[in-house]
Amino acid sequence: MTVSEVMAPDPRTRSIRTINGLRASGPAGPAAAPQLIWCFLVRLDLLLRTGRHHNPWRAIPGRPAFFLPKAAMKRYEALAEAIAESIRSGVLRPGDRMPSVRQASISREVSPSTVFQAYYLLEARGLIRARDRSGYYVTAGSQALLPEAQQASLPEPESAPVAVSERVFEVLESTAERDVVPLGSAFPSPHLFPLQRLARVMAATVPRLDPWSSVDDLGPGNARLRRQIALRYLTDGLHVRTEDIVVTNGALEALNLCLGAVTRPGDAVVVESPAFYAALQALERNGLHAIEVPTHPREGVDLAALAQVLERHRPKACWLMTNFQNPLGSLMPDAKKRDLVALVTRHQVPLIEDDVYGELYFGARRPVPAKAYDSEGWVMHCASFSKCLAPGYRIGWTVPGRFGRAVTRLKLSTSLGASIPAQATLAAYLEKGGYDKHLRQLRHALSVQQNAMLQSVARHFPEDTRTTRPDGGYFLWVELPPHVRALDIHRYALSHGISVAPGPIFSARGDYGHCLRLNYGHAWDARSEAAMATLGRLVRAFRDPA
Ligand SMILES: Cc1ncc(COP(=O)(O)O)c(C=O)c1O
């Protein structure tokens, strides 16, 4: 079978259809169309690669408060997944040349732009590579992956006090050394960020700061920065007003302020299972109970289970991640986000949405946050620049919806404001442009590193290991063979100079004893490969004790 045949759909489903206004019939295609299609494709490729499709004026002022561009971007994902499956199963092999965009669009009966986006996604995931003027090829090693983790978690659906901090601090403190291979770190490599350029912008900005900004930019924060944040939302089709945004000391402060504004000690709060450990620590610190809800590694929290919990336990808030959840990397589909917002709105339970990884997508567009579907203000959206632009500047924000007043007051009475020079610097950086170019490089580096780590897991870990394959972020969740204890791996790995994040720190009850979170946010090199080989040997040793 040829590659083109693999790409062809069932002939019974073939029909005459329109490609961008041009009638194309059957597999042969129209004689007159190629020229025009190529003009279109070249333009589309340029747009995709330069990011100039980020046009702030695409959104139409005067439309209702929250609206989205058409959420019909899923065909390319389905096509990419079908091709990825052909690669994984060995039908398409390393070195095979992919059909041209035109051939694939005709044989798959989708538009050229769908094929382009699918190829772009596959390229970002390291499965295919473009070669100069000769098309796309399947990459070497693209088949050798272990099966994907597919099972949703099954936590106890009960409300319980949280006591994780001791465990979390013990693990994190032991992994903070610089010379440790940082597979357990929560941070990507600082070398991925434009720190020199930010420093130059700061040097030019701070001397010119209006002295009164030290007072004016407290409270909700620097107005220019908030306007830039609002503009970025606008390019993604989400209408947020400057005055809806409160600048904070990183996303963590934003999340804690939101939690503080809507809960009292003894209340119950919904979290994912597994959950970001700092969310569990925040519940513990505030004397709150956690209700852990089943969460799927691809699609996020289980809405049927969440509906039952909202009905039965009447929690005071949900703290969830809809985009690239930490630690699973799950990405909730748009329709599910819409249903989630409808559900919390019906129950009048605030949704504290942590969107710190939303910009780190490997697909063709930024996934919208659940906030995009929030017409009644029940979503308290939180994000920051820490993971995508300026780690260490500690600038985050929240769009707290109907709880704006409570959050602003809490902010004023706890930390007054965020660093004035850091806010001014980020505002000036965003105004100058270049952020999208940086993000494209960052996303590309992360997707390449993810592929390297996935292949390394396949090379070194036992075949009954399962890993997630997130479409963004910089974490893999690894399910080890059932009897291997992640805390043992953590301890032994550390004695070899390697950190890992063991599963139990992501659970109020210490579940996930056989899971690890691994960080692929650092450049892949011989040291990373050797560390993975050591981890693999440790896992095998614990799986098959002598
Ligand atoms: C899921 C998640 N949310 C929030 C944060 C905190 O973000 P920031 O550094 O902006 O406070 C982190 C940092 O590790 C994180 O992983």
The ligand as an SDF file (V2000), in Angstrom:
LIG
                    3D

 16 16  0  0  0  0  0  0  0  0999 V2000
   -0.8760   24.7900   37.6750 C   0  0  0  0  0  0  0  0  0  0  0  0
   -0.1700   25.9700   38.2250 C   0  0  0  0  0  0  0  0  0  0  0  0
   -0.8770   27.0260   38.6190 N   0  0  0  0  0  0  0  0  0  0  0  0
   -0.2780   28.1080   39.1330 C   0  0  0  0  0  0  0  0  0  0  0  0
    1.0840   28.1590   39.2740 C   0  0  0  0  0  0  0  0  0  0  0  0
    1.6930   29.3790   39.8680 C   0  0  0  0  0  0  0  0  0  0  0  0
    1.9170   30.3350   38.8750 O   0  0  0  0  0  0  0  0  0  0  0  0
    2.7580   31.6580   39.2020 P   0  0  0  0  0  0  0  0  0  0  0  0
    4.2040   31.2640   39.1860 O   0  0  0  0  0  0  0  0  0  0  0  0
    2.3880   32.6180   38.1650 O   0  0  0  0  0  0  0  0  0  0  0  0
    2.3370   32.1070   40.5700 O   0  0  0  0  0  0  0  0  0  0  0  0
    1.8600   27.0650   38.8800 C   0  0  0  0  0  0  0  0  0  0  0  0
    3.3190   27.0860   39.0490 C   0  0  0  0  0  0  0  0  0  0  0  0
    3.9700   26.0570   39.1250 O   0  0  0  0  0  0  0  0  0  0  0  0
    1.2160   25.9500   38.3240 C   0  0  0  0  0  0  0  0  0  0  0  0
    1.8940   24.8770   37.9100 O   0  0  0  0  0  0  0  0  0  0  0  0
  1  2  1  0
  2  3  1  0
  2 15  2  0
  3  4  2  0
  4  5  1  0
  5  6  1  0
  5 12  2  0
  6  7  1  0
  7  8  1  0
  8  9  2  0
  8 10  1  0
  8 11  1  0
 12 13  1  0
 12 15  1  0
 13 14  2  0
 15 16  1  0
M  END
$$$$
